Amino acid sequence: MRRLLLLLALPVSVTAQPPARAAATTAAPAPPTAIRAIREADLRRDLFAMASPAMRGREGGTLDEMKASIWVAEQYARIGLEPAGDDGTWFQWFDITRTRVAVSASRASIGGRMLTIFGDIIPLGVAPVEATGPVLWLADPADTTIDLRGRIVATLLRAPAPGSIRQYSYPGASRYAAAAVAGALARLTRRGAAAVLLVADQVVDDDFAALAVQRARGDYDVDHATPRAAGGSDRVAPVPGLGVGPTPAYMVRAAMAATLQQAPEVALSVRLERFDVPSVNVIGRLRGTDPVLREEYVLYSSHQDANGVRLLVPGDSVLAGADDNASVSVAQFAAARAFVAQRPKRSVLFVHHGAEERGLLGSRYHSAHPVVPLAQIVTVLNGDMIGRNNPDTAALLGVQPPHRVSAELVTMALQANAQTGRFVVDTLWDRPTHPEGWYFRSDHLPYARLGIPALMYTTNLHDDYHTAGDLPERIDYAKLTRMAQWMYLTGWYVANAPKRPAVDAGFKLER
Ligand SMILES: [Zn+2]
């Protein structure tokens, strides 16, 4: 009852609302009967399959992602969509460019003792270095009177300021390490040192192997794609050269402190390697019924990849990605079943973007090489993690400036919520001030950057995010069903609306 009062009582437009809530104003048509094709049992069956250990975490740019992509295509073939990828297939191929430290071609020694790269010493960035000389030990890295130019400096890693540790995103120790390293480098880079050696504190030393696995992955990018950041280039940046960019930094074990304080001779020769690996977007289409409007498309967006197989933690090393993002992928299968059962006027594209976890690579590529002209894509409904947290609340990103592309689309989405999930819609995560910057971390972003009305549905982050704990057993399937119905009905409203959602005048993202 309380929730119903809340839904009806709340004022009209998003901005006028008390903070962090949004609700529909006018009632919209009841859902079509086809919505019954969205069934909890199907969602559960498909999710357990997609997030099963056999899928090995579906890592972008690997055979596991390929296997998962073929499985996704098989679902759509069974549901009755038509393939919309390259050359009449389900697949749009693109290359991922990886740049990382070349372990076999790199050398590091301290006091004449050879170190193993990513074993004893962790390169913290993807940067080459050629440096030798006696270490300069810094008891106080904040002492700017010491001339560091051209020196290899070493210092103890200091605990990060509590406020600088991100609330979510990755296990606690790696969030701690990321904040501590950022704090240390903020004090030391731009002082002309040739290299920085950070001596791990107890927290980072205990988590040394996990940090090594994470940093060994290197950088990922995709060429000829919508830029990562506003004003960025659509080309992959050249391989970083010697002495270009921030000072190269390395993490060594806590036990190295005593040795480094003796100012031993250090030799660092770190080389990089770059190579391409294939990835793929999976794309299915359902044609609309109206001879004119069927040339316009509603695009549903998910990502089929997850984070693969990582470090063994309590008996499991597969990052199954049940919530992130199998939850949305299976919701899209369910929506496709409903649309096949009752076709709308406009056409619908169902896209599973590859390598999202590697930097939105698939969506950056497809938005730059769309399978239908970009101008005909009237809306992008993206979902990321829709199966967890409080059963009564959900978040919708892109509902308020500066993230709102289209107020008309927001209205349709809130009306659809009132007819389906009836969630209390949290808009806090949609604020530019929110520390997680969640709006900038999923596949709707490249499309929104190009001015296409776009929304992101999510039930937000949780402690299992990007860990082996993101398992199908922990999904709230009743909630997932309501989220799937909500996403479906929003698309149904757009696909049958007399006119396409208008883009707000003055829409501009803050970064
Ligand atoms: Zn995701």
Residues whose N, C-alpha, C, O or C-beta is under 5 A from the ligand:
A	BS01	ZN	D324 N325 D384
